Amino acid sequence: MLLLLSASIALPLWAGTHSAAAFKKLQSLSGDWEGKDGHGMAVKTSFQVLASGTAVMETLSPSGMEDMVTLYSIDGGHRPRPLLPHEQPAAHARGA
């Protein structure tokens, strides 16, 4: 459910939606959310508005896995985008 919520907000961000309106939708998710993934496992996510409203940090906490973090900001005033690529913790362990 949470993944669908994130996708329903994120997809319009890259589909030509006006950047300020799309970013405000992302900011409106501020807070903690709980739901289940496609396999029925518990998932928690939180959205936090940072840097005087210029960035939004999403922390996804799937059951039994480490947290995953994505930071969003407006791309040169054109469209909201992730500032950092979304990577799972295992990807970092392989590179170490």
C-alpha positions in Angstrom: 0.0 0.0 0.0 2.8 2.4 0.9 4.7 1.6 -2.2 1.5 2.4 -4.2 1.2 5.7 -2.3 4.8 6.6 -3.1 4.4 5.6 -6.8 1.1 7.6 -7.1 2.9 10.7 -6.0 6.2 10.1 -7.7 4.9 9.2 -11.2 3.3 12.6 -11.9 6.5 14.2 -10.8 8.2 13.0 -14.0 5.2 13.0 -16.2 5.1 16.7 -16.9 3.2 17.9 -13.8 4.0 21.5 -12.9 7.0 21.3 -10.5 5.8 23.5 -7.7 2.4 21.8 -7.5 4.0 18.3 -7.7 6.6 19.2 -5.0 3.8 20.5 -2.7 2.0 17.1 -3.1 5.2 15.4 -2.0 5.6 17.8 1.0 2.0 17.1 2.0 3.0 13.5 2.8 5.1 14.8 5.7 4.7 12.4 8.6 4.8 8.7 9.4 2.9 6.1 7.4 2.3 2.3 7.8 1.0 -0.3 5.5 1.8 -3.6 3.8 3.9 -4.4 0.7 2.8 -6.7 -2.1 3.7 -9.8 -0.1 1.7 -8.7 3.0 4.7 -7.7 5.0 4.6 -4.6 7.2 6.3 -1.5 5.8 6.8 1.9 7.4 7.7 5.0 5.7 8.2 8.6 6.7 8.4 11.9 4.8 10.2 14.8 6.3 10.4 18.3 4.9 13.9 19.7 5.2 16.0 22.8 4.4 13.3 25.4 4.8 11.0 23.4 2.5 13.5 23.0 -0.4 13.9 19.2 0.2 11.9 16.2 1.2 13.5 13.0 2.7 11.7 9.7 2.4 12.7 6.9 4.7 11.3 3.5 3.7 11.6 0.8 6.4 10.5 -2.6 5.2 10.1 -5.4 7.8 13.3 -7.3 8.4 15.4 -5.0 6.1 17.6 -1.9 6.7 16.1 1.5 6.0 16.3 3.0 2.5 16.4 6.8 2.1 15.6 9.0 -0.9 16.1 12.8 -0.9 14.0 14.9 -3.3 14.4 18.5 -4.4 13.4 20.7 -7.3 15.8 20.2 -10.3 16.9 23.7 -11.3 13.3 24.9 -10.9 12.1 22.5 -13.6 10.8 19.4 -11.9 11.1 17.5 -8.6 13.7 14.7 -8.7 15.7 12.5 -6.4 18.9 14.1 -5.4 20.6 10.8 -4.7 20.0 7.5 -6.4 17.8 5.2 -4.4 19.9 2.2 -3.4 19.4 -0.6 -1.0 22.0 -1.1 1.8 23.2 -4.4 0.1 24.4 -2.4 -2.9 26.8 -0.4 -0.6 28.1 -3.6 1.1 29.1 -5.1 -2.3 31.1 -2.0 -3.2 33.0 -2.0 0.2 
